[in-house]
Amino acid sequence: MYKGGREKIAFFENNTYLSKAGNSADAPELIRNIYNYFRNDMLFVGLNQQVNMPEWTENTQNIQKYQAYYLKWIQV
C-alpha cells in the first residue's frame, strides 16, 4: 500500500520518473526533447500577471465573431 503524498509512476526501466526523463540516459531522445521543450521554451504566467494583446482588440470583426459565439452559450 502506498503511503505519503502523490504516488509517482515510473516511466522507464530504472524507475525514472517523468520529471527526470530529460536527465535519464536510457530515455528516448524524443522524450528528452519534449522534456527540454517544456523546461526551456515555455513561459510561466502567474495568476497575478496579465497577458496583454493590444492587436487583438483592434480587430473589430474578431471581437464581434467571438461575442456572437459566446452569447449563444450565455443566458442573459
KOLZAPA-950279 format. One record per residue (C-alpha): z, x, y. Coordinates in steps of 0.1 Angstrom, whole numbers, padded with zeros to 4 digits, always signed. Example, Ala and Ser with C-alpha at 12.3 -4.5 7.8 and 13.67 -1.06 7.14 Angstrom:
2
+0078+0123-0045
+0071+0137-0011
! end
This chain:
76
+0000+0000+0000
-0009+0013+0034
+0019+0017+0060
+0016+0026+0096
-0009+0019+0123
-0045+0011+0116
-0059+0020+0083
-0087+0047+0086
-0117+0046+0063
-0132+0079+0052
-0169+0082+0056
-0176+0114+0038
-0166+0130+0005
-0140+0153+0021
-0122+0123+0037
-0136+0130+0071
-0132+0100+0095
-0160+0089+0117
-0142+0102+0148
-0146+0137+0134
-0181+0133+0120
-0196+0154+0147
-0175+0184+0136
-0179+0179+0099
-0201+0205+0081
-0211+0180+0054
-0221+0152+0078
-0258+0145+0080
-0275+0157+0112
-0282+0121+0122
-0245+0113+0122
-0237+0144+0142
-0264+0134+0167
-0251+0099+0171
-0216+0111+0175
-0226+0136+0201
-0246+0110+0220
-0215+0087+0223
-0193+0117+0231
-0215+0133+0257
-0241+0109+0271
-0222+0077+0275
-0204+0069+0308
-0170+0053+0308
-0165+0024+0332
-0128+0015+0336
-0115-0020+0341
-0108-0014+0378
-0142+0001+0386
-0171-0018+0400
-0207-0014+0389
-0229-0016+0420
-0266-0026+0416
-0278-0035+0451
-0315-0036+0440
-0306-0065+0416
-0296-0088+0445
-0328-0081+0464
-0350-0097+0438
-0345-0134+0445
-0368-0145+0417
-0345-0129+0391
-0314-0144+0407
-0330-0179+0406
-0341-0174+0370
-0306-0163+0358
-0289-0190+0379
-0311-0217+0362
-0304-0203+0328
-0266-0202+0332
-0264-0236+0349
-0277-0251+0316
-0246-0238+0298
-0220-0246+0326
-0208-0281+0331
-0202-0286+0368
! end
